[in-house]
């Protein structure tokens, strides 16, 4: 994001420079008053391969600088279980996650059983589906409704 801002500033300075060189200071102001979108049109033309190359150089420099001073803290943050506020989210996605995604917002035990068989195969037992639903309740992913069905939270 910082790189975007820096390159945008450079491109805007380039647009201003072109306007002032072509029309002078007062003429540039007059041009912009007469055509308020002129700077946008000129900004699009300023997006040259050289400017994109500048973008990459600045981005690489900022990344190198951040890593030089903060590598240890950045790595620790990425490796942390609660990185970016994702508390208790598992890093490894399994078949139960796929089953959960395929189920409707409200579903029955039989629907969970059907999806389990579809994902895991015919050897799925009713007990394993009960255990999966129990785990989901403990993880507060679902709740059981009064009519015996389940609802995703």
N, C-alpha and C positions, 0 to 999 in steps of 0.2 A: 504494500500500500504506500509506503514511503517513497519507493522508487517511482511509482505512478505519479505521485504528486511532484516529485523532482523533475521528471521528464516532461510532465504537463507544463510546469513553470518554464522549462527551457523552450518548449514549443511556443508558448504564449509570448515569451521574449522574442523569439524568432519572428512571429507574426507582427509584433510591435515594431521591431527593427525594419521589417520590410515596408510597413505602412509609413513609417517616418522617413525612410530613405526615398520612397517613391513620391510622397505627398508633403513632406515636411511635418513638423509637429502640429501646427494648426490645421493643415490639410488632412492629416490622419484623423484628428478629432472630428472634423467635418464629415469625412467618409464614414466613420463609425456611427455618427448621429443620423446620417442619411440612410444607412443600411445597417441596422442593429445586428443582423446575422452575419455580417461580413467576417468577423473574427472567427466564427465557427467554420465558415467555408475555407478560410485560409488555414485554420488549424488542421483540417483534414488533409490539405496539401502538404502540410509540414510533417506529416507522418511518413517519412522516407526511410529507406533501409538504413541509412546512417543514424537516424534517430532511434530506430529499433536496436541498433548495435549499441548506442549510448545507453539505452534502457538496460540491456543485458550487462554492460560493464558496471553500471551503478548498482544493479541488483546483486551481482556477484560480490562487489565490494562491501555492500551492506551485510550480506550473509557471512562473508569471511570475517568481518569485524565483530559481528554478533557471536560467531562461533569462537573467535579468539578469546573474547572476554567471558562468555557465558556457556561454553560447550557443556561443562559438567552439569550446570543447572538445567539446561535444555534437555540433555539426555535423561536426567533424573525425572524431569516432568513427563517426558514421553513414556518412560518405563513405569511411572506411577499408576496404580490401579484406578485412581480417581482423576486421571488426566482429563482436562476440559469438563469437569463436573460430571463425568460419566461414572458415578458411584455404582458399584456392584454390577456393572456390565461386563460380561465375559468377553475375552478377546477371541476365543475360538467359537465359531458358529457350528452347531451340530444339527442332527436330523430333527431333534425336538423343536428347534427354532424354526425349521422349515414347516413342520406340522403346525406350529402356532400361527405362523404367517398365513397358512392356507385356510385356517378355520375362520368362520364368520365371527362378527362381534359377539353374537350370542350363539352358543352351540350346545349340543347334547353329548353325552358320553359316547353314544353310538357314532356320532360324526367324528369325534376324536379318535375312536377306534378305527374307523374307515380310513382316515387320513394317515394314521400310524401304519396300517397295513400297506397303504399305497406308497409310503415313503420307506418303511423299514422292511417290508416283506411279509409273507403270510405267517411267519412264525411268531408274530407279536401276540402276547398274552393279554388277557383282560387285566391281570395283576400289574403288568408293566405300564399299561395305560393309566390305571388308578394311581400308580406311583408317580407318573409324569404329571398328572393333574394335581396331585398332592404337592409336588415340588413347585409347580406354578403358583399354587395358592400361597405357599410359604414365601415365594419370591414376590408376592403381591402382583402377579401378572393377571390373575383371574380371581373371580369370586363365584361361589355357588349361589344360585337364585332359589327362591322359595319353591319353584316348580321342579327342582332337581337338575336344572340345566346350569350352564356356566356362562359367565359374561367376562369379556376382557376388560381390564381396568385401564 
